[in-house]
Amino acid sequence: MNLNWIQAASCHGRRLAWGAAGAILLSCPAAYAATDVQVWHFLNPHNRDVFEKLVKDFNKSQDGVKVKLKAFDNDADLETAMAGIKTADQRPQLIQLDDERVRTEADLPKYIQPMYVMLGKHPIKNVKWFLSDTNTFVRDSKGRLLAFPYMAEVPVMYYNIESFKKAGLNPTVPDRAWSGLQAQLVTLANNGSRKCPLTSDQSVSVNLENLAAVNNQLFAGNDNGLGAKGKPGFSFDVVYIRHLSLMISWVRSEIMVKPAHNAQATKRFANNECAVLTSKSSNLGWFNDTRNLNFSVSGLPYYPEVTAKPGAPFVSGAGLWATAGQTKDSEAASARFLDYLAQADNATRWYQQTGFLPLTQQAFSDTGSGYYKNLGDWQNLVAVYSKPISGNSRGFRIDNYPRIRAMFRDTLDDALAGNKPAVTALKTAAAEATKLMQAKK
């Protein structure tokens, strides 16, 4: 039975009976008006299009909730806009926020409520999350969801198959050992890829954070900050020093273009200018839809001298966070939208069209082999996270990490520009990180 139709018919009848009662006439439609849910995000253009189509389909599928989107260029712009809001009724109901900005529940901005609180009142049924509660991504120390894990991603190595063929490299895949990759980059530079054998937009992720995780090492002390007592601290040992020294030599010898921190590196790869790119998996959907780009995916390189088998990189990215102070109706409407995104068809569509990790186990299991046909090792790289992650790849919790990460990025930029030797840069960065951990946020 269509209750909305009955309610509308009832309201129509009152208009006929009480047409002279203007106040009653004007107030009647409000009884069944849709509840608005404002969602603010900073997705890249390709993923924005995918999200907008999902939202459009949701809005068409029912008339009780209307989702409205607002896009920002980056997370900083979104957070600046949030900081300018004075009252709860002016806030959007859901916002995209980087995981690195909220490492514990104590880090939550005042305008955010934990997702587990909202979903406790409005549960999403028959859904098993893809990332287990052993992974720290958007979860607290008890494994509870702080946010909807919608934009989870991992760093990967993209490679241009045509560039490898042109250079005569066989097989046409990058070597996952750093030393082997170096030899390939020299060959690529001498055979068609001189301007850009390798580039990246993820210098801290590749050269510090996941240098540890992929080589099965701790990134920080006290069990990556997950231990019960003590501060984590950083000790960038000989592996880091040798690695950063190697990267400095690659930039100097022009087999690597110094990492960029905007869309420059990814656009160059999409335009067939670069042979190899280390970047976020969330660019996969964009690259997949780019005409005349013949590419594939591999895992980040590792050092066989350090580990016999590469470990899994940290999951990073962003989630959809619920704002505090919502009305009961608004909160229920937000949960209804999240429930829609978690349904099998919608979650599968999101995974396959973006390159974010699957939201649910069903999204992963419903994705057939045809999707992975030309994507190299992508299926195996994702499958690692379908089971509980333990050890050095679970994640890390470090106080004031956004400021520390920005400092790490500046330090790496300085070293790769040839302004500091690796040992000096890393020693300085470790000391500065200790100070920032104790500083006010």
N, C-alpha and C positions, 0 to 999 in steps of 0.2 A: 504494500500500500504506500503511495507517495504522500508522505505527511506534508511535505512542502507545498504540494498542489492543494491539499485540503486547507492548509493554513492560508494560502493565497486566495482560495475561493471564499473562505470565511471572511477574510479581510475585504474582498470585493463586495460581499453581501452587506457588510457594515457600511461600505461607502454608499450603497444604494439606500440603505435604511436611514443613515445618519449623515447624509450629504451636507446638511447645514452645520454640522458640528466640525468646523474646520480643524480644531486642535486634534480631534480624534482621527480625522482623515490623514493628517500629516504624520501622526505618530505610528500609524498602523504598519507601514512597510518595515519599520525598525525591528518589528517582532521577529522577522525572518531574514534580516539582512546578513550577508556573509561576514564572517570575522576575518579581518585583515591580518596577515602575517608578513611583516617586513623582514627581508633577509638581505644583509649587507655582505659583500664578498669582494675578493681581489683575484679572481681566477684569470688565467691567461686567455686571450681572445678565443682560441679554439675550445677550451674547456668551458668558457662562458657560454658559448653557443649550445654546447651539449646540455648544460644546466638549464638554460632558458627554455629549451625544448621540453625537458622533463617537467619544468614548472608549468609551462603552457598546457601540457597534457594533464597534469594534476588539476589545474584550474577548470579544465573542460570536463573532467571526470565527475565532478560534484559541485554543489553550489553553496555549501556551508562554510568553506574556507577559501579565501583568495590570497595567494602568495604574490607579493610584490618585491621585485629585486632592485638593488642599487649596487652598481659596480664601482670599485675604486681601482686606481692604478697599482697600488701596493698596500701592504699591511700598515705601514706608517701613516698613510693618508686616512685609512679607515679608523685607526686608533685615535688620530687627531680629531676626527669628526665625533667619535664617541666621547672624547674628553670634553667636547663643547656642549654636550647635552646636559641639561640641568635637572630634569625631572624624569621619573620612570615612564610616564605615559608618552614621552617623546622618543623613547628608545626603540630601535628595531627589536624584534623578538629573537632573532637568530643572527649571529655574526660569525664570519670566518676569522679564526685567530690561530697564529702559529703555535705549535706545540712547545717550541723552545721558550716562549714567553711565559708559559705557565707550567712549571715543573712539579709543583705540589699544590694542594688545596689552599695552603696559606698564601700562595702567590696570586690567587684569583683576584682580579679587580673587583671593586665593590659592586660594579654593575653586572657581574656574572654570577649565576647560580650553577652548582654542579649538575651535570646532565643526569646523574643517577638519582637525584632528588626529583626531577621532573618526570623521568621515566618510571620512577617508583609509584607515582600517582597515575600515570598514563602509560602503562607498559606496552612495548612493542612485542607482540606475541609471535610464536613460531619462527623465530629468527635466531640463528647462531652466528655470532660475530666471527669474521675470518681471523682477525688477530686475537690471540688468546689473552687472558688477563695476566699472563706472565710477562707480556711485553709492556713496557712502561708508557707507550704512546697514548696520550690523553687519558691516562689512568693515574689514580692516586696510589699510595703505598699499600692499600688494601685491595688493589685490583679493580676498584670501582671506576666507571666511566665518568670523567670530568667533562667530556664533550662527545658529540656524535662523530665517530672516526671516519669521516667522509673523504678527506683529502690526504690519506696516508700514502707516502711514497718512499722510494729508496733510490740511492744513486746507482747509475748504471753506466756502461760504456757503449755508446753508439758508434757504428762504423759504416762508412760509405763503401758498399761492395764494388761499385764501378772504379773507385780510386784504387782499391786493392788489386783489381784485375788489371788496370792500366799499369800498375807498378810491377806486374808479373808475380805477385805474391800468391802462393798456392800452399795451403788452402787460403781462401779469401776471408780469413777471420783474424782478429788481433790476438796476439799471444798474451795470455793472462799473467805471465811472469814479467815483472818490470824490465828485466834485462833483455828478454826476448822481444818485448814491445819496442824497446829502444832501437834494436836492429831493424825492425820493420819500419819505424818512423824515418830512419835514415834512407831506407829504400824508397819510401813514399815521397820524401822530400826531393830525391834525385830523379823521380819519375812521375812528375805531374802534379805533386802536391806541395811544391816549394813554399807557397804563401801561407799554408796552414796545414801542416801534418797532423797536429793535435792542438786542441784548445779545451777550455772548461769554463763553466760559470759557477763552479762549486769548490773553490780552493780550500776552504776550511774542512768541508765534508770529506773531500778526497784525500787531502794531505795531512790531516791531523785526526779528526774524529774516526773516520773509517779506515785510516791507515792502521789504527789499533784493531777495530772490530774485524776487518777482513783478514788480518794476520793473527787473529785469535789472541789478541793482547788486551789488557785493560787500557782504556783511554785516560782514566783518572783513578786516584787512589780511593781507598775505602770502598772497594767493589763498585767502581764508577759512581760513587756518591750514593749508592743504594744500601750501604751498610747501616747498621743501627746507630753506630757511634762514630764520632770524629768527622773531620772535614776531608773532602776528597783529595785536593792537591794534585799538581801535575808534575810529572817527571819525564821530560822528553829525552829519552835515552839515545843510544847509538843508532837504533833503527830509524828514529826520526831525523837525527843529524845526517845520516847517510842518505836518507830519502830526500830531504830538502836540498842537500848538496847536489844530488842527481837532478832534481827539478831545476835548480839554478843553472846547471850546465846545459840542460835541454833548452832553456830560454836563450841562453847565450849562443848556443849553436844553431838556434832557429829551427829546431824540430818540434818545439812547442811554442805556441803563441801565449803570451802571459794572460792568465785568466781574467775575464771580464765579469762584472757583477751586475749586468743588466741583460737585456735580450740580444746583445750583439753577438755573443758566441753561438747561441742557438739559431739565430737567423742565418749566420754564416754557414752553419751545418745544413740547415734546411735549403739553402741556396747552392748546395754542392761545392762550397768553397773549402771545406775542411774534411779531411779524411777520417779523423777520429774526434769524438767529443765525449767528455765525461760530464754528465748532467743528471737532472732529476728524471725519474721514470714518468712523471706527469707530462712530459713533452712527447711521449710516444704516440698519443692519439693525433697530435698536430703533425708530426712527421709522417705518420701513416696516411694522412689525408693530403700530403704535399705531392703534387704531380712531379714526375721526373726525378724523384728522390728514391734511389734504390739503396736501402739501408738495412741493418739488422742490429741485434742487441746482444751484449755480453756482460759479464760481471766485471767489477773493478779489478785491476791488477793486484797481485800480491807478491810476496817474497818467499819462494820455496825454501830459502835458507832459514826462514823464521818459522814457517808452518808448512806441514806436508799438504794440507788441504785448506783452501780459503774458507774463512768464516762468513757469516751473513752480515751485511752492513746494517747499521742502525736504521730503524724506521723513523722517518721524520715527516714534516709536512704540517698540515693544519686540520682542524676539525670545525664543526659547526657548534658554537657555544650558545647556550640559552641565557638570555639576560634576566636579571632579577627584577622583581616588582611587577610581573605580569598579572593580569586579571585571570581568574579561573578559566574563563572562556578563551582568552588569548593563549594561555598555556596549553589547554586542550587542543586548540587549533594547531599550535606549533608541533605538538606531539603527533597529531594526525598527519601532518605533512612529512615528518621524519619517518613515520610508519610507512607511508607511500614510497619514499626513497629506498627503504629497506626491503621492499617486496622483490621477489626473485627477478622478475623481468626488468625492473627498473635498476636494481643493483647490478645486474649483469650488463645492461646497456652502458651504465656509467663506467664500469671496469673496462669493458672492451673499447670504448670510444675515447677514453682519456689517458690511461696508463697509470692512474692511481691504483693502489692495491685493492683487491676485492673488499667490499664492505662486509659481505657475509660469506659463509662457507658455500652456500648454494650458488652464489654468483660465480664462484670459482669452479664448482663441479659442473655447472650448467654451460660452461665455456668449452666448446669442442676443440678438437685438434686443428680444425681448419683455420681457426683464429690465429693460432701460433705458427702456421706453416712457414711464413717468411720472417719470423721474429727471433731467429737464432735461439738463444738460451733463455728467453724471457719466461717460458713456462716453468722451467726448473728454478729460476731465480725467485719466482713468486711462490712456488710450492713449498719452499723452505719455511715460509711463515704460516702455512696451514696447520702446523703443529706447534706446540708450546716451545718458545725460545728460551734457552737458559744460557748461563755463563756470560761471556763478554759482550754478547750482541743484544741483550734484553733492552738496553737503553742506559741512560745516565741522568742523574739529577744533580745539578750544580747551581748553587745560589748565584743570582745576578748573571745568568748565562748569556742573555742577549748582549750585554755590554762586553762580556768576556769574548764572545764570538766576534763581535765587531773589532775588538782589539786584535784578536788572532788574524783576522782578515787583513788588517792594516799591516801587521807584522810580516805576514807572508808576502804581501805586495811589495814591501820594502826590500825583503830578501830576494825575491825573484827579479826585482829591478837591479840587483847587483849592489845595493847600498849597504848590506850587512852580510857577513858570512853566516852559514846555517847555525853554527853552534852559538854565536852571540844572539842571533834573533830568537832562537828557541829558549835560551836561558832567560832572556829578558821577558819573553812572553809568559813563561811559567811563573816568574816572580810577580809580574803585573796581575796575572790571574788570581793569585793568592790574595793580593790587596783588594781586588774587585769583589771577590767572594765575601769579604767582610765589610764592604762599603754599603751605604744605603742605596736602595733601588730607586 
